[in-house]
Amino acid sequence: MQRKRTFATTVAALALVVAACGSDDRTTADTTPTNDEPTATTPVSAPATTEVSSIDVTAGEAFPAARCEANQAAGTISYLTGFDYAATASIIDVLVADHNGYYDELCLDVDITPSFSTANYPLVSGNDAQFSSAGSFSELATFSAVNEADLVALAVEGRVAIDALMVKPEIAGSLDELAGQTIGVKGKLPPSIAAMLAQLGLVDGTDFDTVLLDGFDPTAHWAVEGVAAIPGWKSNEPGALERAGVDFDLYDPADHGIPGSFGLIYTNRQFLTEHPTAAEDFMRATMRGLGDAIADPEEAATIAVDLINGNGNPNFLSLDGETFRWATDAGLITDTTPAGSFPGVCDPKALAAEIAAYDAVGVYAETGAPTVEDRFDADLLAGLYAADGSIIWPG
């Protein structure tokens, strides 16, 4: 069991911030660490001896005209957010990149539309939109399998499940005591929570019940009579309950050995194949935005909230809430990015472990476990980073 977390804890996590993504004075071929750089092997998509072509991006040099033309030929690139303009992983990096003009610098015409994660999969699959934000790799892989969609994750920013379970201590003093109780859910129980409970022999519909809750207000959900617990994102519901003075116990799937992921950016195979430079440079600009957002989390949250308010704030999001959200996400991203890798770079073993863990406890009983192969591209993002963790950027 883990007691409720405080805002100060999440802010403290930002002390582990990685090098902010910015311009670099080396070429794509120059990845030899200096004495001040990490000596861990850098996952790059090509050996250091690869000859740089006239269309490749070279750090500190002019953006190639031919690459600019290729990016312009891709037309307007539609990016759909996973939840409004929330200050969360795989959304805030796009917002910051756009705010700072990074897409324009790479000859990309990017249109950002607020939306919801599950609604976006068919749109990106049909190439009606080119990029979007996914809640987890399991979510993306499952949709792809069930709908025969060829979706490809290009960035996995959080290498841990973002979900947690908040339990009313007066009803259940431990997870075991949820037997015979009711859990309130938005849609359905998140796979990581289901896996955590299944490890203890608690299966939805047999050992406990779930009830669908309306809206997104965790304080309203908490007040529903008969509900013993609610799942939510570590970056949202705990902060909201804490600010409301609610006493709760928080159970984190990661503390129970359950793997997971959050903050994915994905595209479809058609766009990736037809416009490879545009796909690369969208991610190049986005990862530079991620570095900026990690380096200055308060400014990044303000950018998101300005967009939220400019769109009428239909989900009643607040500056306090979004600041907490991004502080939590940024801390988790930096904490879970291992030495020798960089934020967002896909880890094939971790993604396979996520699917296997959920499959082992019956999460995919109705559909069968989705395949991991071809659902991600680990090389594209890795090739955009220099050895010191900065994004290779023209100048």
N, C-alpha and C positions, 0 to 999 in steps of 0.2 A: 504494500500500500504506500502511496505517496500523498502527503498532505498537499493542500492547495498551494500553488506556486505564487510568488509575488512578482510584481512588475520589476522590482529591483533585480531579481534573479535573472530575468530574461535580458535586461540591459547589460548585466555583468557578463553575459555570454559573448557580447560583442567585443570584449577585450581580445578575443581570439580571431579577430578579423584578418582575413587573408589580404594579400597585396591588392590594392584597388586596381581595377582594370583600366588602363589608360594607354597613351601612346608609348611606343618603345622605339629605341634607336637602332634596333637590329633587324635583319632581314628574316624571312621565313626560314632560311637555311641556317641561321646563326642561333643555335640552341645550346651552346656550351655554357655551363654555369660559370659565373665569376666567383671570386672568393666569398662574396656576400650572398650568393644565391644557394637555394637548396640543392643538395647533391643527389636527391632521389631521382630515379628514372622518370623522365617526363613522357607521358603517353602521347606521342605525336603520330600523325597519319602517314608520314613519309620519312625516310632516313635523312640524316643531316646533309648527305651529299647530293640530294636531289637538285637538279638544275632548276632555277627559278625561271618560269616562262614570262612572256610579255603581258600575260593577263593575271599573273599572281599578284597578291598584295604583299608589298615589301614595307616593313616598318620604317616610318619616317620619310618615305618617298611618295611621289604623287600617285594618286589612285589611277590605275591604268584606264585609258580611254576606251579600250575594247571591252573591259570589264564593266565600265559604266554603261556602255551601249547594251551589253547583255542584260544588265540589271533593269534598265529602262524597258527592254523588250518584254520583261515579265509582266508589265502593266501594274495596275493597282493590286497590292498584296493586302488581303483582308485578314486581320487578326481579330479573333473573338475572345474576349476575356472569359475566365471561368466563373467569376462572381463579381458583377458590377465593376467598378474601378478599384476594387479592394487592394489595400497595401499588403499584398501577399505574394509569395514566391510564384514565379512564372507569369505574373501580371505586373507587379511593380517595376520589374526590370524593363519591360516593354514601355511602360509609361515614362520612366526616367529617360530611356534611350530616345524616345520621341521628343520629350521636353527639351533634351539637350541637343537635338538636331543631328543625332548620329545616323539615322536612316537617310536623311537628306545628303549627308556627306558621302554616302556610298551609293548615291543615285537610285535610291529605293523610294517608291511611292507607297507608303504604308497607311492603311485605314484601320483605325482601332474602334471596335464596337463593343459596348458592354453586353454581356450575355451570361449564360450559365453552363457549367461544365458538361452536363449530360446532354444538353440540347445541341451542343456543338459538334459532336462526333459525326453525325450523318452529313452535316454541312461541309466539314473538312474532308470527309471520305469522298463526297461527290465533287470536290474541288470548287464548291461554291464559296468556300473560304479556304485560305491556304495554311494558316497557323492558328493554334488555340492552346489553351491551358487545360491540363488534365489533373484530376485530383490525386491519382496514383497510377503506377504502372499496371497494377491488377485491373483497375477500371478500364484503362485503355486497351489492354490485351484482351479482356473479356468482350468488350464491344466489338473489337476487330474479329474475334473468333466467331461470335454469334451472328454477325452480320456480313461475314466474308469481306471485311473492309481492310484495305492495305494502308494502315496508319503506321507512322514511324516516329518514335520518340527521339528527339534530337538533344534534349537536355533533361536531366533528372536532378533537380537542384537539392532536394532533401532526401537523404538516404536513410530515413527512418519514418515510421508511420506517424502522420500528423494527428491522428485521432487519439482521444483519451476518453475515459468513462468517469463521469462525475456521479458520485453515489451519496444519497442522503444518509448521514451517519446514524441518525436516529432510527432508520429502518434496517440498514444492513451495515454491520461493523466490519465485514470482509466480503470479498467476492463470492465466497461459498454461500453466504447468507442471502444472495440474490435468488437462490432456488425458491421457486414458487412466487416470485415477485414479478412486477411489470416494469419494463424499460421503455421510455418514450423515445421515439426515433423520428428523424426527418427522412422519409423515403423508406430506408431499410437500415439494419444494423451494419455499420462499416465492417469490412472483412477482418481488419486487424483486431477489432473488439470481439467479433464472433470467434476468431481463433484463440484469443486470450481466454475467453469463457469456456470454449470447448476443451482447452487443456485441463480444465478443472471438472470436466464432465457435464458442463451446463450447455444444453442445446436449445436454441430458440424453438418455441412451440411445444417442447417436451418438458424442459426443466424450468423455463421462465417464458413469459409472454412479452410481446412488443405491441405498442400502440402508436399509431401515427399522430404526430403533433402538428399543429398549424403554425405557419410562419417561421421566423428565425430568431425570435426573442428568447434567449435562454432563461431569463428571469420569469417570463410567463410560463415556459415549459416546466420550470422547477416548481411552480405553484400548483401544477395540475395534481389534484388529489388522486392517490393510488399509484402514482409513478414513483418508483424507488430510485431510479437513476436515469441519466441522459448522456448519450455520447456527444462529442463535439470535437472541434479542432483545438489543440493545445494553444493555438494562437488567438482564439476567440472566446469560446464559452468560459474558460476559467477566469479570464480577465474581467468579463462582464459580470460574472457571479461575485467575484472578489470586490469589484467596485460597488456592487449592490449590498455588500455586507452579508452575503449568504455563506453559511458554513457548509463545507462539502469535503468529501474525500476524493482524491484524484487517483485513478489507476491508469498507468501508462503501459501499453502493450510492449514497449521496448524493455521495460523492467522485467517482463516475463519471457524475454527471448523471442518475441514475435518481430520479424523483419517487416519492412514496409518502405514506402517512398511517398514523396509529395512534390508539388511544384514542377510538373512536367510541361515542356513545350514540344508540341508535335506537329507534323505535317502529313501530307499524303504522298504516296510513292510517285504519283504522276507529276506533281509539282517538283519534287526533289529531282526527278529524272530530266524533266524538260527545262528546268531553270536552276542548274546546280550552283552557279555563282550567286544568284539572288537568294537561294536558300542559305548558303554559307554566310553571306553578308548580312542577312536578316539576323542570323544567330550571332555574328560578330558584333553587330551593334547592340543586340540585346544583352549579351554577356558583358559588354562594356557598361551598359546601364545597370546590370546587376552589381558590378564592382562599385559603381558610384553609390548605389542604394545601400550597400553594406558599409561603405566608408562614411556615409552621412545619413543614417536612418531617419532622423527627424525631418530633414529636408525631403527625403523620398516620400515619407508618409504625408507631408504637406502637399506635395504634388498630386498624390492620389486623392486626398480629401478635396482639393480644389476641383478636380474633375468630377468627383462624386457630387459635390454641391452644385456644380454647373449643370449636372444632368438631373437635378431635382431631388437627389438623394432618396430614391424610392424604397431603399432598404434600411433607412434610418441609421446610417453609419455615422460614427463620431470621430473626431480627431483623437481623443483618448483611446478609443477602441482600435483605430487603425495604427496608431503609434505602438500600442501593445502588440498588435498582430504582427507588424513588420519586425519589431525588436525580437519577438519570439522566433519567427521564421529565420531571420538573419542569424541568430545564435545557433539554431539547429543546423543551418547550412554549413556554417564555419566549423561547428563541432563534429559534423559527420563527414566532412570532406577529408579523406585520408591523405597522409604524406605521399607525394609522388603523383598526385592527381590535382585537379582544379575544379572549382564549383561548376556543377552542371554536367560534367563528363560522365557518360553512362558507364556503370559497372556491371558487365554481363553476369558475373557470379552473384552479385547482390540481387539483381532482377530475377534470376532463376530461383534463388533461395526464397524470395517473396512468394512466387507462384507455388513453389513446392510446399512451403509452410501452410499456406491457406488451403491447398489441396488436401494435405494430410489430415486436416480436421473437418473436411467436408464442405468447405465454403463453395466449391464448384460442383456440388452434388447434382444439381439440375442440368448444368450445361457441359460439364467436363472441364478439366483444367485447360486454359488457353496455352498455346505455344509461345515460347519466348523468342525463338528464332525469327529474325526479320522484323521484329517489332521495335527495334531501336537501331541507331547508328552511333557507335561509340567513337568512330574515327573523325567524323566531321568536326565536332566541337573541340576535340583534343588538338586538332591541327590549327586551331585559331589562337591558342595560347603560346606565348614565349616561355622559356624555361623559368623565368622569374615570376610567373603567374599573371603577367600583364597580357592584354589582348594585342595581337599584332595589328597595328593600325597605321594607315597611311598618314603622311604629314606634308 
